[in-house]
Amino acid sequence: MGAFLNELSPEEEERLCEATAAELLMPEEFIRDHAKGRKACLSELRQLAELFNVSIVAMAIRIAELRVWEFAYLEWFPSRHMRDVFQAHCVASSLPRDLRLDGEKMRSGECVGQSYQKGMPAQGSIAVRYRNRKRRLNVDCYPSILGRGRRGVRSVVSPVSPFNKARQHAPPE
């Protein structure tokens, strides 16, 4: 085993360690069993994370890797360069690979800004271009309270549901 690890680049070794830890902490069979029939929303993601004693981000990445739900998990931050604009960082996604959500922008008057400023959940949608057509994705926004920004809100997290489907999200407890 040691010789095998010596042949890996640091990035490959890190990915191997992450995959091993994910399988140990969140075994595929158990994740599929527990996630099946649940809605792709933050409250369900939080419950699964608590059940497996892992972070919400780790659970979102695992569910996206296993393609259990059709969703993306975004974290929105105030833009450093544009006033009243929030920019997305795509943490995990099982949506089509050619749909780029990283770097997506939203004005402060929309749901992300409302959630950030008021420190409360908000609902909305974002327009994206996908295969040369404009589509709308449902976005439910939840403030991430980590000690910065207005009212302690540092960022906003949002599960994003697939195209043209009815909103399935429930606010977190």
Backbone as a chain_set.jsonl record, in Angstrom:
{"seq": "MGAFLNELSPEEEERLCEATAAELLMPEEFIRDHAKGRKACLSELRQLAELFNVSIVAMAIRIAELRVWEFAYLEWFPSRHMRDVFQAHCVASSLPRDLRLDGEKMRSGECVGQSYQKGMPAQGSIAVRYRNRKRRLNVDCYPSILGRGRRGVRSVVSPVSPFNKARQHAPPE", "coords": {"N": [[0.819, -1.194, 0.0], [1.968, 1.236, 0.761], [3.838, 1.743, -1.309], [2.108, 2.171, -3.42], [0.817, 4.549, -2.617], [2.99, 6.273, -2.744], [3.279, 6.644, -5.461], [1.246, 8.316, -6.185], [0.11, 11.625, -6.963], [0.111, 14.572, -4.86], [-2.474, 15.682, -5.006], [-4.007, 13.547, -6.007], [-3.665, 11.725, -3.937], [-4.936, 13.101, -1.854], [-7.568, 13.164, -2.843], [-8.133, 10.411, -2.849], [-8.049, 9.894, -0.097], [-10.213, 11.522, 0.716], [-12.348, 10.236, -0.621], [-12.286, 7.725, 0.608], [-12.828, 8.42, 3.287], [-15.397, 9.511, 2.929], [-16.842, 7.243, 2.129], [-16.585, 5.659, 4.41], [-17.793, 7.258, 6.439], [-20.23, 7.974, 5.282], [-21.711, 5.684, 3.921], [-22.483, 4.472, 0.67], [-24.769, 2.769, 0.216], [-26.32, 3.183, 2.547], [-26.754, 5.937, 2.437], [-28.256, 6.157, 0.06], [-30.538, 4.642, 0.841], [-31.52, 6.195, 3.015], [-31.895, 8.734, 1.872], [-33.632, 8.373, -0.201], [-36.795, 9.16, -1.457], [-36.96, 11.499, -0.019], [-37.223, 15.095, -0.081], [-35.319, 17.374, -2.065], [-34.036, 19.532, -0.252], [-32.945, 22.057, 2.11], [-33.631, 21.496, 4.786], [-34.017, 18.706, 4.798], [-31.492, 17.91, 3.975], [-30.006, 18.822, 6.144], [-31.057, 17.153, 8.165], [-30.181, 14.619, 7.276], [-27.413, 15.05, 7.417], [-27.086, 15.372, 10.183], [-27.938, 12.837, 11.024], [-25.882, 11.194, 10.037], [-23.798, 12.353, 11.282], [-22.128, 14.359, 10.116], [-20.972, 17.29, 8.32], [-23.207, 19.69, 6.761], [-22.305, 20.514, 4.281], [-20.523, 18.42, 3.589], [-22.396, 16.339, 3.368], [-23.987, 17.328, 1.268], [-22.137, 17.299, -0.846], [-21.637, 14.522, -0.992], [-24.195, 13.477, -1.647], [-24.571, 14.699, -4.116], [-22.389, 13.574, -5.541], [-23.188, 10.902, -5.605], [-25.448, 11.201, -7.035], [-28.033, 11.141, -5.993], [-30.099, 12.95, -5.515], [-31.515, 15.375, -7.744], [-30.041, 18.195, -7.863], [-28.455, 21.296, -6.815], [-26.063, 22.712, -4.615], [-25.559, 25.773, -3.413], [-23.449, 28.444, -2.302], [-23.754, 31.744, -1.448], [-22.097, 34.86, -1.679], [-21.506, 38.289, -0.748], [-20.565, 40.35, -3.427], [-17.253, 41.417, -4.015], [-16.553, 43.287, -5.82], [-18.745, 44.443, -7.044], [-21.317, 46.512, -6.101], [-24.198, 45.725, -4.155], [-24.593, 43.196, -5.239], [-24.634, 39.663, -5.315], [-22.595, 36.785, -5.399], [-22.364, 33.445, -6.582], [-21.03, 30.411, -5.251], [-20.583, 27.247, -6.302], [-20.988, 24.533, -4.437], [-21.667, 21.828, -4.542], [-23.058, 19.688, -7.045], [-25.518, 17.911, -8.873], [-26.687, 18.455, -11.156], [-26.895, 18.899, -14.769], [-23.639, 18.801, -16.279], [-22.883, 20.8, -18.097], [-24.24, 22.985, -17.281], [-23.482, 25.844, -15.839], [-23.081, 27.026, -12.669], [-21.385, 28.186, -10.888], [-20.174, 31.278, -9.947], [-22.447, 32.574, -10.743], [-24.661, 35.372, -10.629], [-26.62, 37.523, -8.476], [-28.869, 40.133, -7.813], [-29.137, 42.393, -4.999], [-31.787, 42.952, -4.311], [-33.193, 40.696, -4.851], [-34.033, 37.275, -3.86], [-31.695, 36.223, -2.539], [-30.322, 38.489, -1.565], [-32.349, 39.534, 0.08], [-32.557, 37.504, 2.017], [-30.008, 37.665, 3.118], [-29.925, 40.331, 4.106], [-32.13, 40.486, 5.877], [-31.794, 38.283, 7.471], [-33.355, 36.024, 7.3], [-35.164, 33.17, 5.87], [-35.783, 33.078, 2.31], [-37.534, 32.945, -0.834], [-37.104, 32.35, -4.351], [-36.041, 32.702, -7.764], [-33.563, 31.951, -10.271], [-32.353, 33.084, -13.403], [-30.958, 31.2, -15.958], [-28.733, 30.311, -18.645], [-29.07, 27.557, -20.662], [-28.082, 25.151, -22.834], [-28.494, 26.925, -24.996], [-30.951, 28.056, -24.354], [-33.095, 30.059, -22.325], [-33.601, 29.367, -18.942], [-35.298, 28.866, -15.814], [-34.318, 28.451, -12.479], [-35.455, 27.187, -9.424], [-34.854, 28.724, -6.328], [-34.172, 28.473, -2.979], [-33.402, 30.379, -0.253], [-31.271, 30.553, 2.541], [-30.074, 32.099, 5.442], [-26.671, 31.975, 6.432], [-25.382, 31.879, 9.408], [-22.618, 32.998, 10.688], [-21.171, 34.848, 12.122], [-20.435, 37.294, 10.817], [-20.963, 40.232, 8.768], [-24.195, 41.782, 8.134], [-26.366, 41.552, 10.869], [-25.035, 39.278, 11.723], [-24.925, 37.546, 9.549], [-23.018, 35.797, 7.298], [-22.998, 34.594, 4.829], [-25.187, 33.233, 2.286], [-26.946, 30.257, 1.911], [-28.137, 27.956, -0.538], [-30.167, 25.397, -1.716], [-30.689, 24.318, -5.016], [-33.273, 23.666, -7.205], [-34.263, 21.445, -9.933], [-34.976, 22.273, -13.448], [-38.163, 23.595, -14.393], [-39.785, 22.264, -12.493], [-42.142, 21.814, -9.882], [-41.926, 23.754, -6.924], [-40.332, 22.206, -4.284], [-39.362, 22.631, -1.828], [-39.065, 22.912, 1.692], [-39.06, 25.147, 4.434], [-36.244, 25.244, 6.713], [-36.209, 23.689, 9.996]], "CA": [[0.0, 0.0, 0.0], [2.847, 2.4, 0.827], [4.397, 1.991, -2.638], [1.003, 2.726, -4.218], [0.63, 5.947, -2.23], [4.154, 7.045, -3.208], [3.118, 6.907, -6.891], [0.175, 9.292, -6.373], [0.41, 13.04, -6.751], [-0.562, 15.022, -3.632], [-3.901, 15.872, -5.288], [-4.614, 12.217, -6.109], [-3.671, 11.156, -2.595], [-5.993, 13.807, -1.123], [-8.871, 12.691, -3.357], [-8.291, 9.045, -2.35], [-8.386, 10.011, 1.33], [-11.584, 12.056, 0.806], [-13.285, 9.189, -1.049], [-12.295, 6.698, 1.649], [-13.545, 8.984, 4.43], [-16.808, 9.636, 2.559], [-17.449, 5.908, 2.143], [-16.64, 5.208, 5.806], [-18.75, 8.057, 7.207], [-21.516, 8.042, 4.579], [-21.714, 4.582, 2.955], [-23.416, 4.675, -0.437], [-26.023, 2.034, 0.414], [-27.098, 3.84, 3.592], [-27.169, 7.255, 1.93], [-29.366, 5.925, -0.884], [-31.711, 4.219, 1.604], [-32.054, 7.279, 3.845], [-32.24, 9.911, 1.07], [-34.7, 8.018, -1.141], [-38.114, 9.644, -1.077], [-36.888, 12.82, 0.617], [-37.146, 16.23, -0.991], [-34.005, 18.025, -2.146], [-34.123, 20.838, 0.403], [-31.962, 22.242, 3.169], [-34.03, 20.823, 6.024], [-33.74, 17.271, 4.622], [-30.039, 17.802, 3.938], [-29.575, 18.992, 7.534], [-31.415, 15.935, 8.899], [-29.256, 13.562, 6.866], [-26.088, 15.372, 7.965], [-27.131, 15.056, 11.611], [-28.05, 11.39, 11.153], [-24.577, 10.599, 9.767], [-22.821, 13.097, 12.074], [-21.209, 15.054, 9.214], [-21.425, 18.647, 8.007], [-24.173, 19.819, 5.667], [-21.526, 20.585, 3.037], [-20.063, 17.053, 3.281], [-23.558, 15.571, 2.913], [-24.37, 17.839, -0.06], [-21.161, 16.782, -1.81], [-21.842, 13.074, -1.14], [-25.45, 13.249, -2.369], [-24.326, 15.092, -5.51], [-21.509, 12.564, -6.139], [-23.969, 9.684, -5.826], [-26.577, 11.593, -7.882], [-29.244, 10.682, -5.317], [-31.077, 13.99, -5.817], [-31.162, 16.282, -8.827], [-29.984, 19.49, -7.204], [-27.143, 21.914, -6.603], [-25.95, 23.388, -3.322], [-24.792, 26.992, -3.665], [-23.23, 29.396, -1.223], [-23.718, 33.084, -2.038], [-21.339, 35.847, -0.927], [-21.547, 39.627, -1.347], [-19.478, 40.575, -4.382], [-16.257, 42.398, -3.582], [-16.319, 44.263, -6.885], [-19.984, 45.086, -7.486], [-22.202, 46.83, -4.988], [-25.548, 45.159, -4.188], [-24.618, 41.967, -6.037], [-24.137, 38.465, -4.643], [-22.015, 35.842, -6.349], [-22.512, 32.072, -6.115], [-19.985, 29.392, -5.302], [-21.27, 25.956, -6.382], [-20.316, 23.587, -3.544], [-21.936, 20.478, -5.038], [-24.135, 19.685, -8.03], [-25.798, 16.734, -9.69], [-27.351, 18.966, -12.355], [-26.041, 18.667, -15.942], [-22.303, 19.393, -16.173], [-22.717, 21.999, -18.911], [-24.929, 24.079, -16.616], [-22.494, 26.462, -14.954], [-23.688, 27.846, -11.625], [-20.323, 28.881, -10.185], [-20.025, 32.641, -10.43], [-23.764, 33.14, -11.035], [-24.855, 36.601, -9.854], [-27.986, 37.894, -8.144], [-28.958, 41.467, -7.225], [-29.5, 42.375, -3.58], [-33.237, 43.022, -4.158], [-33.768, 39.371, -5.071], [-34.14, 36.451, -2.652], [-30.431, 36.085, -1.819], [-30.114, 39.738, -0.836], [-33.362, 39.623, 1.136], [-32.172, 36.569, 3.064], [-28.792, 38.205, 3.726], [-30.2, 41.559, 4.84], [-33.109, 40.279, 6.946], [-31.424, 37.145, 8.294], [-34.477, 35.088, 7.258], [-35.29, 32.46, 4.592], [-36.5, 33.733, 1.216], [-37.652, 32.094, -2.019], [-37.049, 33.047, -5.62], [-35.505, 31.898, -8.855], [-32.518, 32.603, -11.048], [-32.396, 32.77, -14.829], [-29.687, 30.679, -16.465], [-28.758, 29.847, -20.029], [-28.73, 26.14, -20.724], [-28.257, 24.669, -24.202], [-28.992, 28.057, -25.788], [-32.302, 28.474, -23.949], [-33.185, 30.608, -20.975], [-34.359, 28.539, -18.003], [-35.337, 29.377, -14.449], [-34.113, 27.475, -11.415], [-35.987, 27.575, -8.128], [-33.816, 28.926, -5.325], [-34.595, 28.783, -1.616], [-32.229, 30.972, 0.382], [-31.226, 30.486, 3.998], [-28.873, 32.783, 5.931], [-25.658, 31.184, 7.116], [-24.983, 32.795, 10.472], [-21.286, 32.599, 11.152], [-20.479, 35.911, 12.831], [-19.997, 38.447, 10.034], [-21.994, 40.864, 7.959], [-25.371, 42.297, 8.817], [-27.054, 40.621, 11.766], [-24.279, 38.048, 11.865], [-24.994, 36.703, 8.361], [-21.785, 35.836, 6.507], [-23.315, 34.174, 3.465], [-26.51, 32.629, 2.128], [-26.861, 28.958, 1.246], [-29.39, 27.639, -1.221], [-30.315, 24.268, -2.625], [-31.312, 24.745, -6.263], [-33.993, 22.529, -7.774], [-34.165, 21.348, -11.394], [-35.83, 23.083, -14.314], [-39.59, 23.35, -14.647], [-40.438, 21.396, -11.515], [-42.791, 22.551, -8.825], [-41.087, 23.955, -5.754], [-40.491, 21.114, -3.338], [-38.586, 22.934, -0.64], [-39.701, 23.337, 2.942], [-38.067, 25.875, 5.233], [-35.641, 24.415, 7.766], [-36.794, 23.85, 11.323]], "C": [[0.862, 1.256, 0.0], [3.427, 2.752, -0.526], [3.347, 2.617, -3.543], [0.813, 4.201, -3.907], [1.785, 6.825, -2.692], [4.038, 7.414, -4.68], [2.057, 7.963, -7.177], [0.692, 10.717, -6.203], [-0.285, 13.455, -5.446], [-2.077, 15.204, -3.83], [-4.626, 14.533, -5.366], [-4.704, 11.546, -4.736], [-4.777, 11.786, -1.746], [-7.369, 13.319, -1.547], [-9.155, 11.262, -2.878], [-8.691, 9.055, -0.877], [-9.81, 10.522, 1.517], [-12.615, 10.992, 0.44], [-13.405, 8.091, 0.002], [-13.076, 7.182, 2.865], [-15.038, 9.09, 4.138], [-17.498, 8.275, 2.625], [-17.56, 5.361, 3.562], [-17.725, 5.932, 6.601], [-20.151, 8.051, 6.605], [-21.58, 6.949, 3.519], [-22.827, 4.74, 1.914], [-24.767, 4.005, -0.192], [-26.918, 2.724, 1.448], [-27.595, 5.209, 3.152], [-28.359, 7.086, 0.985], [-30.637, 5.542, -0.144], [-32.354, 5.373, 2.364], [-32.499, 8.493, 3.035], [-33.406, 9.646, 0.113], [-36.046, 8.502, -0.602], [-38.12, 10.985, -0.358], [-36.802, 13.898, -0.451], [-35.756, 16.847, -0.944], [-34.112, 19.427, -1.575], [-33.162, 20.876, 1.58], [-32.355, 21.511, 4.448], [-33.758, 19.321, 5.946], [-32.228, 17.017, 4.608], [-29.476, 17.891, 5.355], [-29.871, 17.735, 8.35], [-30.479, 14.776, 8.553], [-27.86, 13.798, 7.434], [-26.035, 15.038, 9.454], [-27.181, 13.55, 11.838], [-26.69, 10.706, 10.994], [-23.437, 11.315, 10.498], [-21.717, 13.711, 11.202], [-21.753, 16.459, 8.962], [-22.437, 18.623, 6.86], [-23.442, 19.836, 4.328], [-21.046, 19.196, 2.632], [-21.221, 16.21, 2.758], [-23.996, 16.021, 1.521], [-23.43, 17.296, -1.134], [-21.396, 15.297, -2.061], [-23.111, 12.775, -1.937], [-25.297, 13.62, -3.837], [-23.45, 14.062, -6.221], [-22.286, 11.295, -6.497], [-25.186, 9.923, -6.723], [-27.9, 11.06, -7.324], [-30.385, 11.656, -5.585], [-30.589, 14.767, -7.027], [-31.206, 17.695, -8.24], [-28.566, 20.052, -7.248], [-27.196, 22.617, -5.259], [-25.018, 24.563, -3.529], [-24.575, 27.758, -2.378], [-23.004, 30.748, -1.893], [-22.966, 34.029, -1.109], [-21.542, 37.217, -1.566], [-20.339, 39.798, -2.264], [-18.528, 41.639, -3.845], [-16.148, 43.549, -4.574], [-17.577, 45.006, -7.331], [-20.903, 45.289, -6.29], [-23.584, 46.213, -5.221], [-25.675, 43.93, -5.085], [-24.024, 40.838, -5.198], [-23.663, 37.49, -5.707], [-22.039, 34.442, -5.745], [-21.215, 31.283, -6.221], [-20.722, 28.054, -5.269], [-20.462, 24.929, -5.581], [-20.463, 22.166, -4.074], [-23.097, 20.536, -6.014], [-24.267, 18.331, -8.698], [-26.594, 17.142, -10.924], [-26.408, 18.76, -13.54], [-24.729, 19.446, -15.878], [-22.147, 20.678, -16.991], [-23.541, 23.172, -18.39], [-23.968, 24.655, -15.588], [-23.202, 27.363, -13.943], [-22.641, 28.632, -10.85], [-20.169, 30.274, -10.787], [-21.339, 33.298, -10.83], [-23.972, 34.358, -10.133], [-26.337, 36.853, -9.596], [-27.957, 39.26, -7.454], [-29.475, 41.386, -5.788], [-31.009, 42.451, -3.353], [-33.912, 41.674, -4.338], [-33.62, 38.53, -3.803], [-32.836, 36.305, -1.873], [-30.171, 37.321, -0.971], [-31.1, 39.908, 0.303], [-32.991, 38.728, 2.309], [-30.959, 37.094, 3.838], [-29.12, 39.394, 4.624], [-31.13, 41.346, 6.027], [-32.75, 39.127, 7.874], [-32.519, 36.097, 8.353], [-34.504, 34.352, 5.921], [-36.078, 33.283, 3.572], [-36.535, 32.775, 0.027], [-37.61, 32.947, -3.276], [-36.583, 32.113, -6.715], [-34.385, 32.681, -9.531], [-32.664, 32.164, -12.496], [-31.007, 32.302, -15.245], [-29.851, 30.331, -17.935], [-28.288, 28.4, -20.027], [-29.089, 25.632, -22.103], [-29.003, 25.704, -25.057], [-30.438, 28.439, -25.505], [-32.246, 29.061, -22.555], [-34.062, 29.697, -20.142], [-34.344, 29.227, -16.651], [-35.144, 28.221, -13.482], [-34.73, 28.019, -10.132], [-34.839, 27.669, -7.134], [-34.48, 29.256, -3.996], [-33.356, 29.208, -0.865], [-32.35, 30.941, 1.899], [-29.955, 31.177, 4.467], [-27.955, 31.812, 6.654], [-25.037, 32.092, 8.156], [-23.664, 32.324, 11.069], [-20.491, 33.776, 11.702], [-19.957, 37.077, 12.035], [-21.181, 39.047, 9.302], [-23.145, 41.376, 8.803], [-26.042, 41.206, 9.626], [-26.338, 39.277, 11.861], [-24.28, 37.145, 10.645], [-23.724, 36.889, 7.544], [-22.064, 35.524, 5.05], [-24.736, 33.626, 3.46], [-26.307, 31.306, 1.411], [-28.189, 28.669, 0.581], [-29.271, 26.354, -2.016], [-31.056, 24.782, -3.863], [-31.974, 23.53, -6.888], [-33.941, 22.569, -9.298], [-35.161, 22.234, -12.134], [-37.278, 22.628, -14.284], [-40.24, 22.35, -13.701], [-41.048, 22.273, -10.45], [-41.836, 22.666, -7.624], [-41.385, 22.865, -4.725], [-39.897, 21.455, -1.983], [-39.465, 23.329, 0.535], [-38.654, 24.085, 3.739], [-37.486, 24.992, 6.325], [-36.316, 24.678, 9.098], [-36.062, 24.912, 12.09]], "O": [[0.537, 2.233, -0.676], [3.508, 3.931, -0.873], [3.661, 3.496, -4.346], [0.663, 5.016, -4.817], [1.583, 8.0, -3.001], [4.636, 8.4, -5.112], [1.974, 8.458, -8.301], [1.592, 10.977, -5.404], [-1.182, 12.752, -4.98], [-2.864, 14.913, -2.928], [-5.736, 14.396, -4.85], [-5.692, 10.885, -4.418], [-5.471, 11.087, -1.008], [-8.236, 13.088, -0.705], [-10.293, 10.94, -2.537], [-9.575, 8.303, -0.465], [-10.54, 10.023, 2.373], [-13.638, 10.86, 1.112], [-14.498, 7.586, 0.256], [-13.894, 6.443, 3.413], [-15.859, 8.791, 5.005], [-18.619, 8.172, 3.124], [-18.528, 4.672, 3.884], [-18.483, 5.307, 7.344], [-21.143, 8.116, 7.331], [-21.511, 7.252, 2.328], [-23.959, 5.096, 2.243], [-25.806, 4.636, -0.383], [-28.128, 2.835, 1.251], [-28.723, 5.595, 3.457], [-29.356, 7.798, 1.104], [-31.71, 6.057, -0.46], [-33.576, 5.52, 2.365], [-33.397, 9.216, 3.467], [-34.081, 10.576, -0.328], [-36.383, 8.278, 0.56], [-39.188, 11.547, -0.115], [-36.367, 13.648, -1.575], [-35.098, 16.839, 0.097], [-34.259, 20.398, -2.317], [-32.631, 19.845, 1.993], [-31.489, 20.96, 5.128], [-33.314, 18.725, 6.927], [-31.751, 16.026, 5.163], [-28.58, 17.132, 5.723], [-29.034, 17.298, 9.14], [-30.039, 14.042, 9.438], [-27.2, 12.859, 7.879], [-25.046, 14.481, 9.931], [-26.531, 13.042, 12.751], [-26.376, 9.761, 11.717], [-22.27, 10.946, 10.363], [-20.53, 13.596, 11.51], [-22.877, 16.771, 9.354], [-22.508, 17.662, 6.094], [-23.906, 19.242, 3.355], [-21.148, 18.825, 1.462], [-21.05, 15.447, 1.806], [-24.34, 15.188, 0.683], [-23.875, 16.882, -2.205], [-21.362, 14.851, -3.208], [-23.1, 11.908, -2.812], [-25.833, 12.936, -4.709], [-23.721, 13.708, -7.368], [-22.071, 10.695, -7.55], [-25.869, 8.98, -7.122], [-28.764, 10.594, -8.066], [-31.512, 11.237, -5.851], [-29.391, 14.812, -7.304], [-32.27, 18.306, -8.135], [-27.618, 19.381, -7.657], [-28.257, 23.064, -4.823], [-23.828, 24.383, -3.791], [-25.41, 27.728, -1.474], [-22.171, 30.879, -2.79], [-23.169, 34.005, 0.105], [-21.729, 37.314, -2.779], [-19.222, 39.428, -1.905], [-18.965, 42.645, -3.285], [-15.71, 44.645, -4.224], [-17.485, 46.077, -7.93], [-21.22, 44.347, -5.564], [-24.075, 46.184, -6.349], [-26.747, 43.66, -5.626], [-23.048, 41.027, -4.473], [-24.257, 37.384, -6.779], [-21.772, 34.263, -4.557], [-20.421, 31.463, -7.144], [-21.418, 27.761, -4.296], [-19.383, 24.512, -6.003], [-19.508, 21.39, -4.059], [-24.018, 21.334, -5.841], [-23.277, 17.688, -9.044], [-27.111, 16.293, -11.649], [-25.229, 18.473, -13.335], [-24.709, 20.609, -15.473], [-21.364, 21.552, -16.621], [-23.54, 24.244, -18.997], [-23.676, 24.015, -14.578], [-23.844, 28.344, -14.318], [-22.966, 29.637, -10.219], [-20.049, 30.42, -12.004], [-21.347, 34.466, -11.219], [-23.504, 34.37, -8.995], [-27.196, 36.454, -10.383], [-27.104, 39.505, -6.601], [-30.16, 40.434, -5.413], [-31.475, 42.048, -2.288], [-35.089, 41.525, -4.008], [-33.134, 39.024, -2.786], [-32.871, 36.267, -0.643], [-29.837, 37.21, 0.208], [-30.729, 40.376, 1.38], [-33.096, 39.139, 3.464], [-30.896, 36.979, 5.062], [-28.656, 39.465, 5.762], [-30.94, 41.959, 7.077], [-33.333, 38.998, 8.95], [-32.619, 35.357, 9.332], [-33.939, 34.835, 4.941], [-36.936, 34.085, 3.94], [-35.676, 31.904, -0.105], [-38.021, 34.107, -3.274], [-36.71, 30.893, -6.61], [-34.274, 33.898, -9.385], [-33.046, 31.029, -12.782], [-30.005, 32.937, -14.92], [-30.96, 30.089, -18.412], [-27.246, 28.068, -19.462], [-30.252, 25.67, -22.504], [-29.986, 25.4, -25.732], [-31.081, 29.08, -26.335], [-31.462, 28.628, -21.711], [-35.142, 29.296, -20.578], [-33.487, 30.067, -16.377], [-35.729, 27.15, -13.646], [-34.543, 29.189, -9.798], [-33.961, 26.807, -7.099], [-35.259, 30.205, -3.9], [-32.362, 28.481, -0.839], [-33.397, 31.261, 2.462], [-28.872, 30.887, 3.959], [-28.41, 30.939, 7.393], [-24.252, 32.979, 7.822], [-23.617, 31.374, 11.851], [-19.262, 33.718, 11.748], [-19.097, 37.806, 12.532], [-22.256, 38.453, 9.225], [-23.073, 41.4, 10.032], [-26.26, 40.093, 9.147], [-26.981, 38.247, 12.059], [-23.689, 36.066, 10.692], [-23.392, 38.005, 7.145], [-21.458, 36.103, 4.148], [-25.399, 33.566, 4.496], [-25.583, 31.237, 0.418], [-29.241, 29.081, 1.069], [-28.4, 26.219, -2.876], [-31.962, 25.605, -3.741], [-31.337, 22.494, -7.082], [-33.615, 23.599, -9.887], [-36.05, 22.849, -11.543], [-37.575, 21.44, -14.166], [-41.173, 21.652, -14.1], [-40.535, 23.35, -10.148], [-41.042, 21.763, -7.363], [-42.535, 22.638, -4.35], [-39.933, 20.626, -1.074], [-40.483, 24.001, 0.37], [-37.482, 23.708, 3.729], [-38.162, 24.087, 6.813], [-36.914, 25.732, 9.315], [-36.408, 25.195, 13.236]]}, "num_chains": 1, "name": "protein.A"}
